[in-house]
Amino acid sequence: MFTTMQWEVFLWLAIAIVIHVFIFIFVMGKKAKSIVGRHVVVTGGSRGIGLSLAVECAMKGASVTVIARDQKLLEGAVALMEVIRQRPEQKFQYRSLDIGGDYDEVARVLGELEESIGDIYALINCAGMAICGVFEEVAVADVHKLMNVNFFGSYNCTRYVLPKMKKAGDGIIVLTSSQAAMFGIYGYGPYSASKFALRAMAETIAMESRTHGVSVTLALPCDTNTPGFEEEEKSKPRATKIISGGGGLLEPEVMARAILKDALKGNFISTVGVESWLLTMVGGGLLPWNGFFTNLLHSFVIGPVRLFSYGLHKYFNGIINKCVREDRAAQQSAKVDQST
């Protein structure tokens, strides 16, 4: 039987979902910006969510530049966009570049890309990687690699386009973070830190750029069925796999469509699914959600949902404790076998 408190929590959640549906309908009425004939740059655009975003932009009539490291994959991305070309004047190009490296080199290359297609109207930062492991077991070199790819790659590109967009009085910047930027999770330590950094950068840029006509969108994908996720699974501790596996797996095309829709409508937050929405609402109390009614909803819901977060942490800690006990038992058994 449910207790009174549990029924109250379920009631508030039901009210939250109903109100959110109405808010969603209201937000859907916002006029989206057009990228027809505009130059869109997508980093990490050779595969996964980045490739899906590049394709979505091409289907909306944009000229698209994809940036990544693997030249063969980049050539495949451009070939795919040529297949779904919408307008004769569209241009598609790629550049193999380490965007997390020297800023001056990144700025030089982006300048060359603008000379061939035009000023960058939208920058979609989607380059990223994940290396998992218990905090002290992740190699220091890997932590630097995570920060270079996940944070400095986005920083360098954004640093180049932001003053130009401010001067033009228009522009779109997308920073692709993660649900791991909402709260730290076992096995995600350095990765979460790099994604928290992106979240902070997005909030800061959004506040500084709003009066200049530049919109910023913080994308917070959940686990997505990409090659990057497959690599991530190889380094995940067992407890991390169990914790993250409960949320299911999203297809990159679904996430890409949601990100682009939110970016074109000027929404700061981009998530998919009720679970991601709840985690983002609870974990990002000061995030600048768009719209009075959205924030009014949060003011009613966030208190009761705080109990949800408490239960979630208890559940995660239970998984971790169980895995630790099982690992210790396996180690003891292995020692006994070696001694006999």
C-alpha positions as CSV (number, residue, x, y, z in Angstrom):
1,M,0.0,0.0,0.0
2,F,1.2,3.5,-0.8
3,T,1.7,6.0,2.1
4,T,0.1,9.4,2.1
5,M,3.5,11.0,1.2
6,Q,3.9,8.7,-1.7
7,W,0.5,9.5,-3.1
8,E,1.3,13.2,-2.8
9,V,4.5,12.7,-4.8
10,F,2.6,10.8,-7.5
11,L,-0.1,13.5,-7.6
12,W,2.4,16.3,-8.0
13,L,4.2,14.4,-10.7
14,A,1.0,13.8,-12.6
15,I,0.1,17.5,-12.3
16,A,3.6,18.4,-13.5
17,I,3.3,16.2,-16.6
18,V,-0.1,17.6,-17.5
19,I,1.0,21.2,-17.1
20,H,4.2,20.5,-19.0
21,V,2.1,19.2,-21.9
22,F,0.3,22.6,-22.1
23,I,3.6,24.4,-21.8
24,F,5.1,22.2,-24.5
25,I,2.2,23.2,-26.8
26,F,2.7,26.8,-25.9
27,V,6.4,26.7,-26.6
28,M,5.8,24.9,-29.9
29,G,4.1,28.1,-31.0
30,K,7.4,30.0,-30.8
31,K,8.6,31.1,-34.2
32,A,11.8,29.2,-35.3
33,K,14.7,31.0,-37.0
34,S,15.5,29.9,-40.5
35,I,18.9,28.6,-41.6
36,V,18.1,28.5,-45.3
37,G,21.2,29.7,-47.1
38,R,23.0,30.2,-43.9
39,H,26.5,28.7,-43.0
40,V,26.3,26.2,-40.2
41,V,29.4,24.6,-38.7
42,V,29.0,21.2,-36.9
43,T,32.0,19.9,-34.9
44,G,32.1,16.2,-34.3
45,G,30.0,16.1,-37.5
46,S,31.4,12.9,-39.0
47,R,29.3,10.4,-36.9
48,G,26.8,10.0,-34.1
49,I,24.6,13.0,-33.0
50,G,26.9,15.4,-34.9
51,L,26.4,13.7,-38.2
52,S,22.6,13.6,-37.6
53,L,22.7,17.3,-36.8
54,A,24.6,18.0,-40.0
55,V,22.1,16.1,-42.0
56,E,19.1,17.9,-40.3
57,C,20.7,21.2,-41.1
58,A,21.3,20.3,-44.7
59,M,17.6,19.2,-45.0
60,K,16.6,22.6,-43.8
61,G,18.5,24.3,-46.6
62,A,21.7,25.3,-44.8
63,S,25.2,25.2,-46.2
64,V,27.1,23.0,-43.8
65,T,30.7,22.5,-42.7
66,V,31.5,19.4,-40.7
67,I,34.7,19.3,-38.6
68,A,36.2,16.2,-37.1
69,R,39.5,14.2,-37.3
70,D,38.8,11.2,-39.5
71,Q,38.9,12.3,-43.1
72,K,37.2,9.2,-44.6
73,L,34.3,9.7,-42.2
74,L,34.1,13.3,-43.1
75,E,34.1,12.6,-46.8
76,G,31.2,10.2,-46.1
77,A,29.3,12.9,-44.2
78,V,29.6,15.3,-47.1
79,A,28.5,12.6,-49.6
80,L,25.5,11.9,-47.5
81,M,24.5,15.6,-47.4
82,E,24.9,15.8,-51.2
83,V,22.4,13.0,-51.5
84,I,19.7,14.9,-49.5
85,R,20.5,18.3,-51.0
86,Q,17.5,20.6,-50.9
87,R,18.7,23.6,-52.9
88,P,21.1,24.0,-55.8
89,E,23.1,26.8,-54.1
90,Q,23.8,24.8,-50.9
91,K,27.5,24.1,-50.2
92,F,28.9,21.3,-48.2
93,Q,32.5,21.0,-47.0
94,Y,34.6,19.4,-44.3
95,R,37.8,20.0,-42.5
96,S,40.0,17.6,-40.5
97,L,41.1,19.6,-37.5
98,D,42.0,19.1,-33.8
99,I,39.7,21.8,-32.4
100,G,41.0,21.2,-28.9
101,G,44.5,22.2,-29.8
102,D,46.0,25.6,-30.5
103,Y,43.4,28.4,-30.6
104,D,45.2,30.4,-33.3
105,E,45.2,27.4,-35.6
106,V,41.5,26.8,-35.0
107,A,40.7,30.5,-35.7
108,R,42.8,30.5,-38.9
109,V,40.9,27.4,-40.2
110,L,37.5,28.8,-39.3
111,G,38.4,32.0,-41.1
112,E,39.3,30.0,-44.2
113,L,36.0,28.1,-44.0
114,E,34.1,31.4,-43.8
115,E,35.9,32.7,-46.9
116,S,34.6,29.7,-48.9
117,I,31.0,29.7,-47.7
118,G,30.3,32.8,-45.8
119,D,30.1,34.0,-42.2
120,I,29.2,31.3,-39.6
121,Y,25.6,31.9,-38.6
122,A,25.2,28.8,-36.4
123,L,27.9,26.9,-34.5
124,I,26.9,23.5,-33.2
125,N,29.5,22.1,-30.9
126,C,29.1,18.4,-30.9
127,A,32.6,17.0,-30.7
128,G,33.0,14.9,-27.5
129,M,34.2,11.7,-26.0
130,A,33.9,9.7,-22.8
131,I,36.5,7.8,-20.8
132,C,35.0,6.2,-17.7
133,G,36.5,4.7,-14.6
134,V,36.8,5.2,-10.8
135,F,38.3,8.6,-10.3
136,E,41.8,7.7,-9.2
137,E,42.1,4.9,-11.9
138,V,41.6,7.2,-14.9
139,A,45.0,8.1,-16.3
140,V,46.0,11.7,-16.0
141,A,46.7,11.8,-19.7
142,D,43.2,10.7,-20.4
143,V,41.7,13.4,-18.1
144,H,43.7,16.1,-20.2
145,K,42.4,14.4,-23.4
146,L,38.8,14.6,-22.1
147,M,39.1,18.3,-21.3
148,N,40.8,19.1,-24.6
149,V,38.1,17.4,-26.7
150,N,35.0,18.1,-24.6
151,F,35.7,21.6,-23.2
152,F,38.6,23.3,-25.1
153,G,37.3,22.1,-28.5
154,S,34.0,23.9,-27.8
155,Y,35.7,26.8,-26.2
156,N,38.1,27.5,-29.1
157,C,35.3,27.4,-31.7
158,T,32.9,29.5,-29.6
159,R,35.7,32.0,-28.8
160,Y,36.1,32.6,-32.5
161,V,32.5,33.0,-33.6
162,L,31.0,34.8,-30.5
163,P,32.4,38.3,-31.1
164,K,31.5,38.1,-34.8
165,M,28.0,37.0,-34.0
166,K,27.6,39.8,-31.4
167,K,28.8,42.4,-34.0
168,A,26.3,41.0,-36.5
169,G,23.5,41.1,-33.9
170,D,22.4,37.5,-34.7
171,G,23.7,33.9,-34.4
172,I,23.1,30.6,-32.8
173,I,25.5,28.6,-30.6
174,V,24.9,25.1,-29.4
175,L,27.0,23.5,-26.7
176,T,26.4,19.7,-26.4
177,S,26.9,18.7,-22.8
178,S,25.3,15.6,-21.1
179,Q,22.9,14.5,-18.4
180,A,26.2,13.8,-16.5
181,A,26.4,17.6,-16.1
182,M,23.4,17.5,-13.9
183,F,25.0,15.5,-11.1
184,G,28.1,13.4,-10.6
185,I,27.7,9.7,-11.2
186,Y,29.9,6.8,-10.1
187,G,32.5,6.1,-12.8
188,Y,32.0,9.4,-14.6
189,G,34.3,11.6,-12.6
190,P,36.6,13.4,-15.1
191,Y,34.0,13.1,-17.9
192,S,31.3,14.7,-15.7
193,A,33.8,17.5,-14.8
194,S,34.3,18.3,-18.5
195,K,30.6,18.3,-19.2
196,F,29.9,20.5,-16.1
197,A,32.4,22.9,-17.5
198,L,30.4,23.1,-20.8
199,R,27.2,23.8,-18.8
200,A,28.9,26.7,-16.9
201,M,30.2,28.1,-20.2
202,A,26.8,27.9,-21.8
203,E,25.1,29.7,-18.9
204,T,27.7,32.4,-18.9
205,I,27.7,33.0,-22.7
206,A,23.8,33.0,-22.7
207,M,23.7,35.8,-20.1
208,E,26.4,37.8,-21.8
209,S,25.0,37.4,-25.4
210,R,21.3,37.7,-25.1
211,T,21.2,41.5,-25.5
212,H,23.4,41.1,-28.6
213,G,20.9,38.8,-30.4
214,V,22.9,35.7,-30.0
215,S,21.0,32.6,-28.7
216,V,22.7,29.8,-26.8
217,T,21.3,26.3,-26.4
218,L,22.7,23.8,-23.9
219,A,22.0,20.3,-25.2
220,L,21.8,17.6,-22.5
221,P,21.6,14.2,-24.2
222,C,21.0,11.0,-22.4
223,D,22.6,7.8,-23.5
224,T,22.5,7.7,-27.3
225,N,23.2,4.9,-29.7
226,T,26.4,6.2,-31.3
227,P,29.9,4.9,-31.9
228,G,31.1,7.1,-29.1
229,F,28.7,5.3,-26.7
230,E,30.1,2.0,-27.8
231,E,33.6,3.2,-26.9
232,E,32.3,4.5,-23.6
233,E,30.9,1.2,-22.7
234,K,34.4,-0.4,-22.9
235,S,35.7,1.6,-20.0
236,K,32.6,1.7,-17.8
237,P,32.8,0.1,-14.3
238,R,30.0,-2.5,-13.8
239,A,28.1,-0.3,-11.4
240,T,28.1,2.6,-13.9
241,K,26.7,0.3,-16.6
242,I,23.8,-0.7,-14.3
243,I,23.1,2.9,-13.2
244,S,23.2,4.4,-16.7
245,G,21.5,1.4,-18.3
246,G,18.2,2.1,-16.6
247,G,17.4,5.0,-18.8
248,G,17.4,3.1,-22.1
249,L,19.2,4.2,-25.3
250,L,18.1,7.0,-27.7
251,E,18.7,7.1,-31.4
252,P,20.9,9.9,-32.6
253,E,18.4,11.1,-35.2
254,V,15.8,11.7,-32.4
255,M,18.3,13.7,-30.3
256,A,19.5,15.7,-33.2
257,R,16.0,16.8,-34.3
258,A,15.3,17.9,-30.7
259,I,18.5,19.9,-30.4
260,L,18.1,21.7,-33.7
261,K,14.4,22.5,-33.0
262,D,15.3,24.0,-29.6
263,A,18.3,25.9,-31.1
264,L,16.2,27.4,-33.9
265,K,13.5,28.4,-31.4
266,G,16.1,30.0,-29.0
267,N,15.5,27.6,-26.1
268,F,18.4,27.4,-23.7
269,I,17.7,23.8,-22.6
270,S,17.4,20.9,-24.9
271,T,16.4,17.5,-23.5
272,V,14.4,14.4,-24.7
273,G,12.1,12.4,-22.4
274,V,10.5,12.8,-19.1
275,E,13.4,11.3,-17.1
276,S,15.9,13.7,-18.7
277,W,13.5,16.6,-18.0
278,L,13.1,15.7,-14.4
279,L,16.9,15.2,-13.8
280,T,17.6,18.6,-15.5
281,M,14.9,20.4,-13.5
282,V,16.2,19.0,-10.2
283,G,19.9,19.1,-11.0
284,G,19.8,22.6,-12.6
285,G,17.8,24.8,-10.2
286,L,19.3,28.0,-11.5
287,L,19.4,27.1,-15.2
288,P,17.7,29.8,-17.3
289,W,14.7,27.9,-18.5
290,N,12.7,29.8,-21.2
291,G,9.2,31.1,-20.3
292,F,7.4,32.3,-17.3
293,F,5.0,29.3,-17.3
294,T,7.8,26.8,-17.4
295,N,9.4,28.4,-14.3
296,L,6.0,28.6,-12.6
297,L,5.6,24.9,-13.1
298,H,9.0,24.3,-11.6
299,S,8.2,26.4,-8.5
300,F,5.3,24.0,-7.8
301,V,7.0,20.8,-8.7
302,I,10.6,21.0,-7.7
303,G,9.9,20.5,-3.9
304,P,8.1,17.2,-4.2
305,V,10.4,16.0,-7.0
306,R,13.3,16.6,-4.6
307,L,12.1,13.4,-2.9
308,F,12.5,11.7,-6.3
309,S,16.2,12.7,-6.3
310,Y,16.7,11.5,-2.8
311,G,15.3,8.1,-3.8
312,L,17.4,8.1,-6.9
313,H,20.6,8.6,-4.9
314,K,19.6,5.8,-2.5
315,Y,18.9,3.5,-5.5
316,F,22.3,4.3,-7.0
317,N,24.2,3.8,-3.7
318,G,22.4,0.4,-3.4
319,I,23.7,-0.6,-6.8
320,I,27.3,0.5,-5.9
321,N,27.3,-1.2,-2.6
322,K,26.1,-4.5,-4.1
323,C,28.7,-4.3,-6.9
324,V,31.5,-3.6,-4.3
325,R,30.4,-6.6,-2.2
326,E,30.3,-8.9,-5.2
327,D,33.7,-7.7,-6.4
328,R,35.2,-8.3,-3.0
329,A,33.7,-11.7,-2.8
330,A,35.1,-12.6,-6.3
331,Q,38.6,-11.3,-5.2
332,Q,38.5,-13.5,-2.1
333,S,37.4,-16.5,-4.1
334,A,40.2,-15.9,-6.6
335,K,42.8,-15.8,-3.7
336,V,41.5,-19.0,-2.3
337,D,41.7,-20.7,-5.7
338,Q,45.3,-19.5,-6.1
339,S,46.3,-20.8,-2.7
340,T,45.0,-24.3,-3.3
